């Protein structure tokens, strides 16, 4: 093949795994699930939430984010974006990085602006976060996430988190299995007609993180929006929180797309089954971690079951 000649890409390769698939798809799926389990067991919430998250928020805001009250709508919108950015690496947002591999895979299939797939993800994400922000502004003081009472065992807030992240984790797992070709895509005809639909779904799942998010800085923003009862403020604050959540993910994707000179895309396109491999594996790791951390590990932390955890 001549230098500079474009590597042919299998016409059916796409986000939702329409092929070609890797030969050892079952082994890849098992390895990805094990990796998600190991990540769950070694995850340190105090380190990520406090050492990383609080330090980033305090540095960007110029004051103690937890100790300083939000003074007005403008301060609240700034706090929303900064707290979203600070929470990029928290357990309630880590699955967002599972979108990087599908995005890079999409770029290997189509020569188009990298901003377009990011736009589709943002569309799905903002739809969910804006609607939820409006709901919080209207009825938030009566929602489980507003409650700060300490309880023994599962609190209503914990149950809401378990349901929200459990659903997100299961959908990630299903998408990963479909991407690897282990499960058949039940919406194959729809995604062929609307190829952006999986990206919109991915964005909606990222927006859905806010529905169960227990991150302390998020709860400060949640309570402020609920007490204001201003639907425009609620919508804007939750939208900015979500946008802050994906800044690092978007920068990583754009770096892999442009800063590498297209080497990542050429490597994927050389053997199109690699697209299914990296997409499926990333989604399975993110889905396994989300489901285990927010449902199984929570039950282990409360003493209902045994779950291995390394405290550090």
TILUM-479289 format. One record per residue (C-alpha): residue in three letters; chain; y, x, z. Coordinates in steps of 0.05 Angstrom, whole numbers, plus 32768, in hexadecimal, padded with zeros to 4 digits. Layout:
N
+--------+--------+------+------+------+
| residu | chaine |   c2 |   c1 |   c3 |
+--------+--------+------+------+------+
|    ALA |      A |    Y |    X |    Z |
...
+--------+--------+------+------+------+
***
This chain:
312
+--------+--------+------+------+------+
| residu | chaine |   c2 |   c1 |   c3 |
+--------+--------+------+------+------+
|    UNK |      A | 8000 | 8000 | 8000 |
|    UNK |      A | 8044 | 801C | 7FEC |
|    UNK |      A | 8076 | 8031 | 8021 |
|    UNK |      A | 80A2 | 7FF7 | 8034 |
|    UNK |      A | 8074 | 7FC3 | 8015 |
|    UNK |      A | 806D | 7F85 | 8040 |
|    UNK |      A | 802B | 7F7C | 8062 |
|    UNK |      A | 800D | 7F38 | 804E |
|    UNK |      A | 8007 | 7F06 | 8086 |
|    UNK |      A | 7FD1 | 7ED2 | 808A |
|    UNK |      A | 7FF3 | 7E91 | 8076 |
|    UNK |      A | 7FD4 | 7E69 | 80AE |
|    UNK |      A | 7FE6 | 7E97 | 80E7 |
|    UNK |      A | 8016 | 7E76 | 8117 |
|    UNK |      A | 8029 | 7E6C | 8160 |
|    UNK |      A | 7FF4 | 7E37 | 816E |
|    UNK |      A | 7FBB | 7E62 | 8154 |
|    UNK |      A | 7FAA | 7E45 | 810F |
|    UNK |      A | 7F87 | 7E86 | 8101 |
|    UNK |      A | 7F6F | 7EB9 | 80F3 |
|    UNK |      A | 7F51 | 7EC4 | 8138 |
|    UNK |      A | 7F37 | 7F02 | 815B |
|    UNK |      A | 7EEC | 7F0F | 815A |
|    UNK |      A | 7EE5 | 7F14 | 81A5 |
|    UNK |      A | 7F11 | 7EDA | 81B9 |
|    UNK |      A | 7EE7 | 7EC7 | 81F7 |
|    UNK |      A | 7EEC | 7F0E | 8212 |
|    UNK |      A | 7F37 | 7F0F | 8206 |
|    UNK |      A | 7F3F | 7ECD | 822A |
|    UNK |      A | 7F17 | 7EE5 | 8266 |
|    UNK |      A | 7F3E | 7F26 | 826A |
|    UNK |      A | 7F80 | 7F00 | 8267 |
|    UNK |      A | 7F6B | 7ECF | 829E |
|    UNK |      A | 7F54 | 7F09 | 82CA |
|    UNK |      A | 7F97 | 7F2C | 82BF |
|    UNK |      A | 7FBB | 7EEC | 82D4 |
|    UNK |      A | 7F8F | 7EE7 | 8312 |
|    UNK |      A | 7F9D | 7F30 | 8325 |
|    UNK |      A | 7FE8 | 7F26 | 831C |
|    UNK |      A | 7FE4 | 7EE9 | 8349 |
|    UNK |      A | 7FC0 | 7F0F | 8380 |
|    UNK |      A | 7FF0 | 7F4B | 8380 |
|    UNK |      A | 8031 | 7F24 | 8377 |
|    UNK |      A | 8065 | 7F30 | 83AD |
|    UNK |      A | 8096 | 7EF6 | 83B3 |
|    UNK |      A | 80C1 | 7F18 | 83E9 |
|    UNK |      A | 80CB | 7F56 | 83BD |
|    UNK |      A | 80DA | 7F30 | 837D |
|    UNK |      A | 8104 | 7EF8 | 839B |
|    UNK |      A | 812C | 7F22 | 83CD |
|    UNK |      A | 812C | 7F6B | 83B7 |
|    UNK |      A | 8134 | 7F5B | 836D |
|    UNK |      A | 814F | 7F14 | 8368 |
|    UNK |      A | 8181 | 7F15 | 83A2 |
|    UNK |      A | 8199 | 7F5B | 8390 |
|    UNK |      A | 81A8 | 7F46 | 8348 |
|    UNK |      A | 81CC | 7F06 | 835D |
|    UNK |      A | 81F5 | 7F29 | 8393 |
|    UNK |      A | 8209 | 7F60 | 8364 |
|    UNK |      A | 821E | 7F31 | 832C |
|    UNK |      A | 8243 | 7F00 | 8359 |
|    UNK |      A | 8262 | 7F36 | 8385 |
|    UNK |      A | 824E | 7F14 | 83C6 |
|    UNK |      A | 8211 | 7EFD | 83ED |
|    UNK |      A | 81F6 | 7EC6 | 83C0 |
|    UNK |      A | 81CF | 7EA3 | 83F8 |
|    UNK |      A | 8205 | 7EA8 | 842E |
|    UNK |      A | 8242 | 7E94 | 8405 |
|    UNK |      A | 824C | 7E4A | 83F8 |
|    UNK |      A | 8257 | 7E33 | 83B0 |
|    UNK |      A | 82A1 | 7E22 | 83AB |
|    UNK |      A | 82AC | 7DF3 | 8372 |
|    UNK |      A | 828F | 7DE2 | 832D |
|    UNK |      A | 82A3 | 7E23 | 830B |
|    UNK |      A | 8284 | 7E4D | 8343 |
|    UNK |      A | 8247 | 7E20 | 833F |
|    UNK |      A | 823C | 7E2A | 82F5 |
|    UNK |      A | 8244 | 7E75 | 82FC |
|    UNK |      A | 8213 | 7E74 | 8336 |
|    UNK |      A | 81E2 | 7E4C | 830C |
|    UNK |      A | 81DF | 7E7F | 82D4 |
|    UNK |      A | 81DE | 7EBC | 8302 |
|    UNK |      A | 81A7 | 7E9E | 832E |
|    UNK |      A | 817F | 7E8E | 82EF |
|    UNK |      A | 8187 | 7ED6 | 82D7 |
|    UNK |      A | 8176 | 7EF1 | 831C |
|    UNK |      A | 8138 | 7EC6 | 831E |
|    UNK |      A | 811D | 7EE0 | 82DC |
|    UNK |      A | 80E5 | 7F07 | 82FD |
|    UNK |      A | 80D3 | 7ED5 | 8334 |
|    UNK |      A | 808F | 7EB4 | 8334 |
|    UNK |      A | 80AE | 7E72 | 831E |
|    UNK |      A | 80C8 | 7E91 | 82DE |
|    UNK |      A | 8098 | 7EC9 | 82CD |
|    UNK |      A | 8070 | 7E9D | 829D |
|    UNK |      A | 80AE | 7E9B | 8270 |
|    UNK |      A | 809D | 7EE1 | 825A |
|    UNK |      A | 805E | 7EC4 | 823C |
|    UNK |      A | 808B | 7EAB | 8204 |
|    UNK |      A | 809C | 7EF2 | 81ED |
|    UNK |      A | 8059 | 7EFE | 81CA |
|    UNK |      A | 805A | 7EBB | 81A4 |
|    UNK |      A | 80A2 | 7EC8 | 818F |
|    UNK |      A | 8091 | 7F0E | 8175 |
|    UNK |      A | 8055 | 7EF1 | 8152 |
|    UNK |      A | 8080 | 7EBD | 8130 |
|    UNK |      A | 80AE | 7EF4 | 8117 |
|    UNK |      A | 8072 | 7F18 | 80FA |
|    UNK |      A | 8063 | 7EDA | 80D1 |
|    UNK |      A | 80A9 | 7ECA | 80B7 |
|    UNK |      A | 80E3 | 7EF5 | 80A1 |
|    UNK |      A | 811B | 7ECF | 80C2 |
|    UNK |      A | 8150 | 7ED7 | 80F7 |
|    UNK |      A | 8132 | 7EE2 | 813C |
|    UNK |      A | 8167 | 7EB3 | 8158 |
|    UNK |      A | 8146 | 7E76 | 8137 |
|    UNK |      A | 8106 | 7E76 | 8162 |
|    UNK |      A | 8130 | 7E85 | 819F |
|    UNK |      A | 815A | 7E49 | 818D |
|    UNK |      A | 811D | 7E1C | 818A |
|    UNK |      A | 8107 | 7E34 | 81CF |
|    UNK |      A | 814D | 7E28 | 81EA |
|    UNK |      A | 814D | 7DE2 | 81CC |
|    UNK |      A | 810D | 7DCE | 81F1 |
|    UNK |      A | 8123 | 7DF0 | 8230 |
|    UNK |      A | 8169 | 7DD3 | 8233 |
|    UNK |      A | 8150 | 7D8D | 8225 |
|    UNK |      A | 8126 | 7D8E | 8263 |
|    UNK |      A | 8157 | 7DB4 | 8290 |
|    UNK |      A | 8193 | 7D89 | 827D |
|    UNK |      A | 816D | 7D48 | 8288 |
|    UNK |      A | 8153 | 7D62 | 82CB |
|    UNK |      A | 8199 | 7D78 | 82DE |
|    UNK |      A | 81B3 | 7D31 | 82D1 |
|    UNK |      A | 817B | 7D14 | 82FB |
|    UNK |      A | 818A | 7D44 | 8334 |
|    UNK |      A | 81D4 | 7D32 | 8332 |
|    UNK |      A | 81C2 | 7CE8 | 8337 |
|    UNK |      A | 8189 | 7CE7 | 8369 |
|    UNK |      A | 817F | 7D2F | 837F |
|    UNK |      A | 818C | 7D25 | 83C9 |
|    UNK |      A | 814F | 7CF8 | 83CC |
|    UNK |      A | 8121 | 7D29 | 83A7 |
|    UNK |      A | 80EE | 7D57 | 83C9 |
|    UNK |      A | 8112 | 7D95 | 83B0 |
|    UNK |      A | 814F | 7D81 | 83D8 |
|    UNK |      A | 8129 | 7D81 | 841A |
|    UNK |      A | 812D | 7DC1 | 8444 |
|    UNK |      A | 8104 | 7DA9 | 847F |
|    UNK |      A | 80CD | 7DD8 | 8496 |
|    UNK |      A | 8089 | 7DB7 | 8498 |
|    UNK |      A | 8043 | 7DCC | 84AA |
|    UNK |      A | 8016 | 7DC9 | 846D |
|    UNK |      A | 802B | 7DAE | 842A |
|    UNK |      A | 8072 | 7D93 | 8428 |
|    UNK |      A | 808A | 7D62 | 83F3 |
|    UNK |      A | 80B1 | 7D9B | 83D3 |
|    UNK |      A | 8071 | 7DC5 | 83CF |
|    UNK |      A | 804B | 7D8B | 83B0 |
|    UNK |      A | 8082 | 7D83 | 837B |
|    UNK |      A | 807D | 7DCE | 836B |
|    UNK |      A | 8032 | 7DCB | 8367 |
|    UNK |      A | 8033 | 7D90 | 8337 |
|    UNK |      A | 806A | 7DAD | 830B |
|    UNK |      A | 804F | 7DF3 | 8305 |
|    UNK |      A | 8007 | 7DDA | 8302 |
|    UNK |      A | 8018 | 7DB2 | 82C4 |
|    UNK |      A | 803E | 7DEC | 82A5 |
|    UNK |      A | 8005 | 7E1C | 82B4 |
|    UNK |      A | 7FD1 | 7DEF | 8296 |
|    UNK |      A | 7FF9 | 7DE6 | 8256 |
|    UNK |      A | 8002 | 7E31 | 8250 |
|    UNK |      A | 7FB7 | 7E3A | 8258 |
|    UNK |      A | 7FA8 | 7E05 | 8223 |
|    UNK |      A | 7FD9 | 7E25 | 81F3 |
|    UNK |      A | 7FBA | 7E69 | 81FF |
|    UNK |      A | 7F74 | 7E4F | 81F1 |
|    UNK |      A | 7F8D | 7E2D | 81B2 |
|    UNK |      A | 7FB0 | 7E6C | 819B |
|    UNK |      A | 7F6F | 7E93 | 81A2 |
|    UNK |      A | 7F48 | 7E5E | 817C |
|    UNK |      A | 7F1C | 7E4C | 81B8 |
|    UNK |      A | 7F37 | 7E05 | 81B9 |
|    UNK |      A | 7F49 | 7DDE | 817B |
|    UNK |      A | 7F92 | 7DCB | 8175 |
|    UNK |      A | 7F93 | 7D7F | 817C |
|    UNK |      A | 7FD9 | 7D7E | 815E |
|    UNK |      A | 7FCA | 7DAB | 8122 |
|    UNK |      A | 7FE5 | 7D7B | 80EE |
|    UNK |      A | 8025 | 7D6F | 8116 |
|    UNK |      A | 8032 | 7DBA | 8120 |
|    UNK |      A | 8027 | 7DC6 | 80D6 |
|    UNK |      A | 805E | 7D94 | 80C6 |
|    UNK |      A | 808A | 7DAC | 80FF |
|    UNK |      A | 807C | 7DF6 | 8109 |
|    UNK |      A | 80B4 | 7DFD | 813D |
|    UNK |      A | 8092 | 7DCA | 816B |
|    UNK |      A | 806B | 7DFE | 8194 |
|    UNK |      A | 80AB | 7E25 | 81A1 |
|    UNK |      A | 80CE | 7DE6 | 81B7 |
|    UNK |      A | 8093 | 7DD7 | 81E5 |
|    UNK |      A | 8096 | 7E1D | 8201 |
|    UNK |      A | 80E0 | 7E13 | 8210 |
|    UNK |      A | 80D3 | 7DD0 | 8231 |
|    UNK |      A | 80A0 | 7DF1 | 825F |
|    UNK |      A | 80D2 | 7E27 | 8272 |
|    UNK |      A | 8105 | 7DF0 | 8280 |
|    UNK |      A | 80D0 | 7DCE | 82AA |
|    UNK |      A | 80CF | 7E09 | 82DA |
|    UNK |      A | 810D | 7DEB | 82FB |
|    UNK |      A | 80E7 | 7DAC | 830D |
|    UNK |      A | 80BC | 7DD1 | 833F |
|    UNK |      A | 80E5 | 7E0F | 834D |
|    UNK |      A | 80E8 | 7E23 | 8397 |
|    UNK |      A | 8110 | 7E63 | 838C |
|    UNK |      A | 8145 | 7E66 | 83C5 |
|    UNK |      A | 8180 | 7E73 | 8397 |
|    UNK |      A | 816B | 7E39 | 836A |
|    UNK |      A | 8166 | 7E0B | 83A6 |
|    UNK |      A | 81AE | 7E1C | 83B8 |
|    UNK |      A | 81C4 | 7E07 | 8373 |
|    UNK |      A | 8197 | 7DCA | 8375 |
|    UNK |      A | 81B5 | 7DB1 | 83B6 |
|    UNK |      A | 81FC | 7DBD | 839D |
|    UNK |      A | 81F0 | 7D96 | 835D |
|    UNK |      A | 81CE | 7D5E | 8383 |
|    UNK |      A | 8207 | 7D58 | 83B5 |
|    UNK |      A | 823D | 7D59 | 837F |
|    UNK |      A | 821F | 7D1C | 835B |
|    UNK |      A | 8242 | 7D35 | 831B |
|    UNK |      A | 8214 | 7D2C | 82E0 |
|    UNK |      A | 823B | 7D5B | 82B3 |
|    UNK |      A | 823A | 7D91 | 82E8 |
|    UNK |      A | 81F0 | 7D85 | 82F5 |
|    UNK |      A | 81DF | 7D89 | 82AB |
|    UNK |      A | 8209 | 7DC8 | 82A0 |
|    UNK |      A | 81EF | 7DEB | 82DF |
|    UNK |      A | 81A6 | 7DDF | 82CE |
|    UNK |      A | 81B0 | 7DF2 | 8286 |
|    UNK |      A | 81D1 | 7E34 | 829B |
|    UNK |      A | 8199 | 7E41 | 82CE |
|    UNK |      A | 8166 | 7E3B | 8296 |
|    UNK |      A | 818E | 7E67 | 8267 |
|    UNK |      A | 8192 | 7E9C | 829D |
|    UNK |      A | 8147 | 7E98 | 82A4 |
|    UNK |      A | 813A | 7EAD | 825B |
|    UNK |      A | 816F | 7EE3 | 8252 |
|    UNK |      A | 8140 | 7F1C | 8263 |
|    UNK |      A | 8108 | 7EFD | 823B |
|    UNK |      A | 8136 | 7EF5 | 81FE |
|    UNK |      A | 814F | 7F3D | 8204 |
|    UNK |      A | 8107 | 7F56 | 8206 |
|    UNK |      A | 80F5 | 7F2D | 81C9 |
|    UNK |      A | 8132 | 7F45 | 81A2 |
|    UNK |      A | 8124 | 7F8D | 81B6 |
|    UNK |      A | 80DD | 7F88 | 819C |
|    UNK |      A | 80F6 | 7F67 | 815D |
|    UNK |      A | 8130 | 7F94 | 814A |
|    UNK |      A | 8131 | 7FD4 | 8175 |
|    UNK |      A | 80EB | 7FE8 | 815E |
|    UNK |      A | 80FD | 7FE5 | 8115 |
|    UNK |      A | 80CA | 7FAF | 8107 |
|    UNK |      A | 808F | 7FDA | 811D |
|    UNK |      A | 8075 | 7FA4 | 814C |
|    UNK |      A | 8077 | 7F6F | 8116 |
|    UNK |      A | 8055 | 7F9D | 80E3 |
|    UNK |      A | 801F | 7FAE | 8115 |
|    UNK |      A | 8011 | 7F64 | 8121 |
|    UNK |      A | 8014 | 7F52 | 80D7 |
|    UNK |      A | 7FE4 | 7F8A | 80C4 |
|    UNK |      A | 7FAC | 7F63 | 80E6 |
|    UNK |      A | 7FC3 | 7F1B | 80EF |
|    UNK |      A | 7F8D | 7F0D | 8123 |
|    UNK |      A | 7FB7 | 7F39 | 8151 |
|    UNK |      A | 7FEB | 7F01 | 8151 |
|    UNK |      A | 7FB8 | 7ED1 | 816E |
|    UNK |      A | 7FA1 | 7F06 | 819F |
|    UNK |      A | 7FE5 | 7F18 | 81BD |
|    UNK |      A | 7FFD | 7ED0 | 81BC |
|    UNK |      A | 7FBF | 7EB3 | 81DC |
|    UNK |      A | 7FB9 | 7EEB | 8210 |
|    UNK |      A | 8002 | 7EE5 | 8225 |
|    UNK |      A | 7FFE | 7E9A | 822D |
|    UNK |      A | 7FBD | 7E9F | 8254 |
|    UNK |      A | 7FD9 | 7ED3 | 8284 |
|    UNK |      A | 8018 | 7EA9 | 8290 |
|    UNK |      A | 7FF1 | 7E69 | 8297 |
|    UNK |      A | 7FBD | 7E87 | 82C7 |
|    UNK |      A | 7FF3 | 7EA6 | 82F2 |
|    UNK |      A | 801C | 7E66 | 82F5 |
|    UNK |      A | 7FE1 | 7E39 | 8306 |
|    UNK |      A | 7FC2 | 7E68 | 8339 |
|    UNK |      A | 8002 | 7E7E | 835A |
|    UNK |      A | 8022 | 7E39 | 8363 |
|    UNK |      A | 7FE3 | 7E11 | 8371 |
|    UNK |      A | 7FA9 | 7E3B | 8389 |
|    UNK |      A | 7FCF | 7E73 | 83AC |
|    UNK |      A | 7FFC | 7E41 | 83D0 |
|    UNK |      A | 7FBE | 7E1F | 83ED |
|    UNK |      A | 7FA5 | 7E64 | 8401 |
|    UNK |      A | 7FE7 | 7E76 | 8423 |
|    UNK |      A | 7FE4 | 7E35 | 844B |
|    UNK |      A | 7F9C | 7E42 | 8461 |
|    UNK |      A | 7F7B | 7E0A | 843B |
|    UNK |      A | 7F51 | 7E3A | 8412 |
|    UNK |      A | 7F46 | 7E84 | 840C |
|    UNK |      A | 7F6B | 7EA9 | 83D5 |
|    UNK |      A | 7F72 | 7EF5 | 83D0 |
|    UNK |      A | 7FBA | 7F0C | 83DA |
|    UNK |      A | 7FD6 | 7F51 | 83E3 |
|    UNK |      A | 8013 | 7F4F | 8410 |
|    UNK |      A | 8048 | 7F84 | 8403 |
+--------+--------+------+------+------+
***
